[in-house]
Amino acid sequence: MPLKLLKEGKNAKFTFDNYNKQIVESKNALSKYLYDNSKALLKSSNKVDFRKAYDDLEYLNQINPNYLNTLQLQEEALLKGKNYISVLLRNQTNMVIPVILQNDLLDFNTLGMNDKWTAYHSNSQKGIKYDYQITVNFREINITPEQIKEKEFVKEKIIKDGLKDLLDKNGKPVKDSLGKVIKVDNLKTITIRINEFNQFKACQINATVDYTDLKTKQLLHSFPLSTESVFKNDYATYKGNKRATEDAYYSYFNRKLVPFPNNEQMIYNTGEDLKNQFKAIVSRNKF
């Protein structure tokens, strides 16, 4: 603007209507509808209605910020629309599960599983009616005995050990055309006697993750959970010439017997994989 009319040789003129009043009236009418409808939805007993009310109130707060008590109603809709899940751990084995492992498994804040419409509680809270229950049932904990296996073997190798005179069949030095004695590699056989030791201990945990509807008391799903941890330590002692074995074996000689982890430590060592499997099950099977 201005927009020139070339043929007429003047500026074009436009008439614009002012719709500000209608816009305000329309926004107020929509705000009232969203507000009234949301209040009606909050009187329902259906979580889907509560979530619909939350979304409408969210939109209402965008087009008309701080309209009446929108924020208060939105908070109410959020609380009513959540699924509250109680998480329990049951030990049906004759082994002790370390407390720190139990706490790690049931800490949904570190697992990052809580979201807008789902709250997991490992400790029941007063005033909350729980919708579902997830139970981690430890069915079996199998721990092998502490094992040390030993094997002994001998290795030989031919190595170069300097030079020696080349001798003929009569035992006399062989000379070249210049009269110098010809030298050849002096080869000798070396041996090593190795005692190899293998320490081994393993722990296997079998469990299930059970989903229960607390309203109907029905088992909805049961998912298997299995994990294993292994303790291994290989070391060796030797007599003889170390060069008779491969360089890669030298590290065995630098190791020694170490104490076996106790059963509680073995169970705890499975914790990281156990948590990852549990998290994967819950992630794939949300309410």
Secondary structure as GFF3:
##gff-version 3
##sequence-region A 1 287
A	DSSP	beta_strand	4	5	.	.	.	ID=ss1
A	DSSP	beta_strand	10	11	.	.	.	ID=ss2
A	DSSP	alpha_helix	20	41	.	.	.	ID=ss3
A	DSSP	alpha_helix	47	63	.	.	.	ID=ss4
A	DSSP	alpha_helix	70	81	.	.	.	ID=ss5
A	DSSP	beta_strand	83	91	.	.	.	ID=ss6
A	DSSP	alpha_helix	99	106	.	.	.	ID=ss7
A	DSSP	alpha_helix	108	111	.	.	.	ID=ss8
A	DSSP	beta_strand	118	121	.	.	.	ID=ss9
A	DSSP	beta_strand	132	143	.	.	.	ID=ss10
A	DSSP	beta_strand	147	165	.	.	.	ID=ss11
A	DSSP	beta_strand	183	213	.	.	.	ID=ss12
A	DSSP	beta_strand	218	240	.	.	.	ID=ss13
A	DSSP	three_ten_helix	242	244	.	.	.	ID=ss14
A	DSSP	three_ten_helix	247	249	.	.	.	ID=ss15
A	DSSP	alpha_helix	250	253	.	.	.	ID=ss16
A	DSSP	alpha_helix	263	269	.	.	.	ID=ss17
A	DSSP	alpha_helix	271	284	.	.	.	ID=ss18
###
